[in-house]
Amino acid sequence: MPEKAGSGTPHKPGERCTDQVNYAGDPRPNAEINSIGEETGTCPAVQH
């Protein structure tokens, strides 16, 4: 089933979102992206 645009990626336990998804061009720091994944269980969609 294809992901909806902007839905993010399910966070894999023990893996950082920044290791699962290429956040090149995203202005947010890695720590912020990774903490969103830890707290919500979903890695945020890349922002440009």
TORNUKE-31139 format. One line per field, with one value per residue (C-alpha): residue in one letter; x, y, z. Coordinates in nm, 2 decimals, decimal comma, padded with zeros to 4 digits. Layout:
BEGIN
residu	(A	...)
east	(X	...)
north	(Y	...)
up	(Z	...)
***
This chain:
BEGIN
residu	(M	P	E	K	A	G	S	G	T	P	H	K	P	G	E	R	C	T	D	Q	V	N	Y	A	G	D	P	R	P	N	A	E	I	N	S	I	G	E	E	T	G	T	C	P	A	V	Q	H)
east	(00,00	00,16	00,23	00,03	00,25	00,35	00,25	00,61	00,78	00,71	01,00	01,19	01,28	01,65	01,71	01,74	01,50	01,80	01,94	01,62	01,53	01,75	01,68	01,91	01,78	01,56	01,64	01,57	01,86	01,90	01,83	01,49	01,40	01,50	01,32	01,00	01,04	01,10	00,80	00,54	00,66	00,67	00,96	00,85	00,82	01,12	01,07	01,23)
north	(00,00	00,33	00,59	00,91	01,22	01,38	01,09	01,02	00,69	00,44	00,47	00,14	00,08	00,13	00,32	00,69	00,85	01,02	00,67	00,55	00,85	01,10	01,44	01,63	01,97	01,96	02,27	02,10	01,96	01,58	01,57	01,74	01,50	01,19	01,31	01,35	00,98	00,87	01,05	00,99	00,65	00,81	00,98	01,32	01,38	01,57	01,95	02,17)
up	(00,00	-00,10	00,17	00,16	00,09	00,41	00,63	00,75	00,79	01,07	01,33	01,36	01,73	01,80	01,47	01,43	01,18	01,02	00,95	00,80	00,59	00,39	00,54	00,31	00,26	00,58	00,79	01,12	01,33	01,34	01,71	01,66	01,38	01,58	01,90	01,69	01,58	01,94	02,08	01,80	01,66	01,32	01,15	01,02	00,65	00,50	00,50	00,24)
***
